[in-house]
C-alpha cells in the first residue's frame, strides 16, 4: 500500500510534533482510518517531503516528523497551460490531469467563446475549489510542489502579463506541428506555455492578439481534440519529445 501523502503548510521541522490541519486530520483518521503510529508523508509545497507518524489526541490529529527528504518529481522546466474556460466542470478535470502531467501553472482564460463565465462569489468559490484540486492532485501523484492556479483573465490580459514567454497556441489550421515548434531541451528548461481555446475555439480578434504577442500557432495531428483533451495531450507529447519523462 502506498504511504498516504498530505499537503500541510509548514514549517515542517524534523523531530518536532505538529497539530495537523483539520482537513488533513479528518482525511487521515476518519476517511482512511489510519491507526495510531501509522506512517504518512507531509509536504508543504516548498520542495521535498517529510515522513511522519500520525497520532490521535481527542479530536485533534498530531504528526511526529522525521527527517526531511529532498526528493522531487518536477519536470526539468516549467510548463504553463493557459486553458480557455470550458463548459461545466471540465476545468476540474483539466486541472487534475495537468498537475499529474507536471504542469507548473494553470491559467484559466475567459475567452470570448467560453460558455462558462465567472465573477463575484461564484468566482471565489470556483477558484478555491480549483486550488484544492491542485493540492489533492499533487498528493496523489507524488509531487512535492503545488501547481499554481490563477484567477481567470481574458486572453489579451494574459498575453500582456506574460510578455516574453515562449507560447504555443493550439490551432487545427496551423502550418507547423509541435515537434517542429518546440525549442531544444536546454532552451525548453527556461519554460514555455500552451494556449488552448474553449469548445468554440479562439475568435479572430484573440488569434490576432496572440500573433501580435509573438505566440506560435501549432497543430497537433490530423484530428481535432476536445478542449479538455488538447492541453493534456500537448503536455504529454512535449515532455516525451524533450526526453523529460525518463
C-alpha positions in Angstrom: 0.0 0.0 0.0 1.3 3.5 -0.9 2.0 5.7 2.1 -0.7 8.4 2.3 0.6 11.8 1.3 -0.8 15.1 2.5 -0.2 18.8 1.8 0.5 20.6 5.1 1.6 24.2 5.3 5.0 24.5 7.1 7.2 24.7 8.9 7.9 21.0 8.9 10.9 20.7 11.2 12.4 17.3 11.8 12.0 15.9 15.3 9.0 18.0 16.2 5.3 17.2 16.7 2.7 19.3 15.0 -1.1 19.6 15.0 -2.4 18.6 11.6 -4.9 20.9 9.8 -8.5 19.8 10.5 -9.0 18.7 6.9 -5.8 16.6 6.9 -6.6 15.0 10.3 -10.1 14.2 9.2 -8.9 12.5 6.0 -6.2 10.5 7.7 -8.1 9.4 10.8 -11.7 9.3 9.7 -11.7 8.6 6.0 -8.6 6.5 5.7 -8.9 5.2 9.3 -5.2 5.2 9.8 -4.1 3.6 13.1 -2.1 5.3 15.8 1.5 5.4 14.7 0.8 4.8 11.0 3.2 6.3 8.6 2.3 9.3 6.4 4.2 11.8 4.2 3.8 15.5 4.5 4.9 18.2 2.1 4.5 22.0 2.3 4.8 22.9 -1.4 8.3 24.4 -0.9 10.2 21.4 -2.0 10.9 17.9 -0.6 8.8 15.9 1.8 8.8 14.8 5.4 7.9 11.3 6.6 5.8 11.3 9.8 3.7 9.2 12.1 0.1 10.2 12.8 -1.5 10.1 16.3 -4.9 10.9 17.6 -5.3 13.3 20.5 -9.1 13.5 21.2 -10.5 15.3 18.1 -7.0 16.5 17.0 -4.6 14.8 14.7 -0.9 15.0 15.5 2.1 14.2 13.4 5.6 13.4 14.7 8.0 14.5 11.9 11.0 12.6 10.7 14.0 13.8 8.6 13.3 15.9 5.6 13.7 14.2 2.2 14.6 16.5 -0.7 13.0 14.2 -3.2 11.3 16.0 -6.1 9.1 14.9 -9.0 9.1 18.1 -11.1 9.8 18.4 -14.8 13.2 19.9 -15.8 11.4 23.1 -16.9 8.2 24.9 -16.0 5.2 24.5 -18.3 2.1 26.7 -18.2 -1.3 25.6 -19.5 -3.4 28.6 -20.5 -6.8 27.0 -20.8 -9.9 28.7 -22.3 -12.6 28.1 -19.8 -14.6 25.1 -20.9 -18.3 24.4 -20.1 -19.5 22.7 -16.9 -17.0 21.1 -14.6 -14.4 20.2 -17.4 -11.9 22.7 -15.9 -11.7 20.5 -12.8 -10.6 17.5 -14.9 -8.1 19.7 -16.8 -6.5 20.9 -13.6 -6.3 17.4 -12.0 -4.7 15.9 -15.1 -2.4 18.9 -15.8 -1.0 18.6 -12.3 -0.4 14.8 -12.8 1.5 15.6 -16.0 3.8 18.0 -14.2 2.3 21.4 -15.3 3.7 24.2 -13.1 0.9 26.8 -13.6 -2.7 26.7 -14.9 -4.1 29.9 -16.2 -7.9 29.8 -16.9 -8.7 32.1 -19.8 -12.1 33.8 -20.0 -12.2 33.5 -23.8 -14.8 35.3 -26.0 -16.4 31.9 -26.8 -16.2 30.5 -23.3 -19.7 29.3 -22.2 -18.6 29.4 -18.5 -18.5 33.0 -17.2 -17.5 33.6 -13.5 -17.5 36.6 -11.3 -18.0 37.7 -7.7 -18.7 35.0 -5.0 -19.2 32.3 -7.7 -15.7 33.0 -9.0 -14.2 32.9 -5.5 -15.8 29.6 -4.7 -14.7 28.1 -8.0 -11.1 29.3 -7.6 -10.9 27.9 -4.1 -12.2 24.6 -5.5 -9.6 24.6 -8.3 -6.7 25.3 -5.9 -7.9 22.5 -3.6 -7.9 20.1 -6.6 -4.4 21.1 -7.5 -3.2 20.3 -3.9 -5.0 16.9 -3.8 -3.7 16.0 -7.3 -0.2 16.7 -6.0 -0.8 14.5 -3.0 -2.0 11.7 -5.3 0.7 11.8 -8.0 3.8 12.3 -5.8 4.7 15.9 -6.5 6.0 17.9 -3.6 5.1 21.3 -5.1 1.6 22.5 -5.8 0.8 23.9 -9.2 -0.4 27.5 -9.2 -4.0 28.1 -10.4 -4.6 31.7 -11.5 -7.8 33.6 -11.4 -9.4 33.8 -14.9 -8.4 36.7 -17.2 -9.0 37.5 -20.8 -6.5 36.3 -23.4 -5.2 39.9 -24.1 -4.7 40.3 -20.3 -2.8 37.1 -20.1 -0.6 37.9 -23.1 0.3 41.3 -21.7 1.3 39.9 -18.3 3.4 37.1 -19.9 5.3 39.2 -22.4 8.4 37.4 -23.4 7.1 34.0 -22.6 7.6 31.3 -25.3 4.0 30.4 -26.0 2.3 27.9 -28.4 -1.3 28.4 -29.5 -3.1 25.2 -30.5 -4.9 25.7 -33.8 -6.0 23.0 -36.3 -5.0 25.2 -39.3 -1.5 26.0 -38.1 1.3 25.4 -40.5 3.8 23.8 -38.1 3.4 20.9 -35.7 4.5 20.5 -32.1 7.8 18.7 -32.9 8.8 21.5 -35.3 8.0 24.3 -32.9 9.5 23.0 -29.6 12.8 24.6 -28.6 15.8 22.3 -27.9 15.7 20.6 -24.5 18.2 23.0 -22.9 16.3 26.1 -24.1 13.0 24.5 -23.1 14.2 24.4 -19.4 13.5 28.2 -19.4 9.8 27.3 -19.6 7.0 27.6 -22.2 3.2 27.8 -22.3 0.4 26.1 -24.3 -2.7 28.1 -25.1 -5.8 26.0 -25.7 -9.1 27.5 -26.7 -12.6 26.7 -25.3 -15.1 24.5 -27.1 -15.7 27.1 -29.8 -12.0 27.9 -30.2 -10.4 31.3 -30.2 -12.1 34.1 -32.2 -10.4 36.1 -34.8 -9.5 39.0 -32.5 -7.9 36.7 -30.0 -5.9 35.0 -32.7 -4.7 38.3 -34.0 -3.8 39.4 -30.4 -1.9 36.2 -29.9 0.0 36.6 -33.2 1.0 40.2 -32.3 2.3 39.0 -28.9 4.6 36.6 -30.7 2.9 33.3 -29.9 3.5 30.4 -32.4 0.4 28.6 -33.8 0.8 24.8 -33.8 -1.3 21.9 -34.8 -1.5 18.5 -33.1 -2.0 15.8 -35.7 -4.9 15.4 -38.2 -7.6 15.1 -35.6 -9.4 17.9 -33.7 -9.2 17.2 -30.0 -11.7 18.3 -27.4 -10.7 21.3 -25.4 -10.3 19.3 -22.2 -8.1 16.8 -24.1 -5.9 19.0 -26.1 -3.8 20.6 -23.4 -3.1 17.4 -21.6 -2.1 15.7 -24.9 0.2 18.5 -25.8 2.0 18.4 -22.5 2.4 14.6 -22.7 3.8 14.8 -26.2 6.1 17.8 -25.4 7.6 16.1 -22.4 8.2 12.9 -24.4 9.8 14.8 -27.3 12.0 16.7 -24.9 13.0 13.5 -23.1 11.6 14.8 -19.8 9.7 11.6 -18.8 12.8 9.5 -18.0 
